[in-house]
Amino acid sequence: MHQPQQAVTDCTQIHQFIQAGHVLQLALNDGVYPYVVPVNYTSTSTAHRSVRSGP
C-alpha cells in the first residue's frame, strides 16, 4: 500500500464500506500509465471474510 497509515484494518469498518457500495474502483499501474477498472461486487459472507466479484 502506498500510504499504510491510511489502511483500514477494522473488520466492522471494512464491512460497512462493502455494504455501502456496489462498485469497486480498482486502480492499477502497468508500468507506463495508471488506469482504473470499475468492478461490481456483492458480499456473500456475514463473517466479513469474502467478497465475490460479479459480471
Beta strands, then each sheet from edge to edge (+ up, - down):
strand 1: 23-29
strand 2: 34-43
strand 3: 51-53
sheet 1: 1+ 2- 3+
end
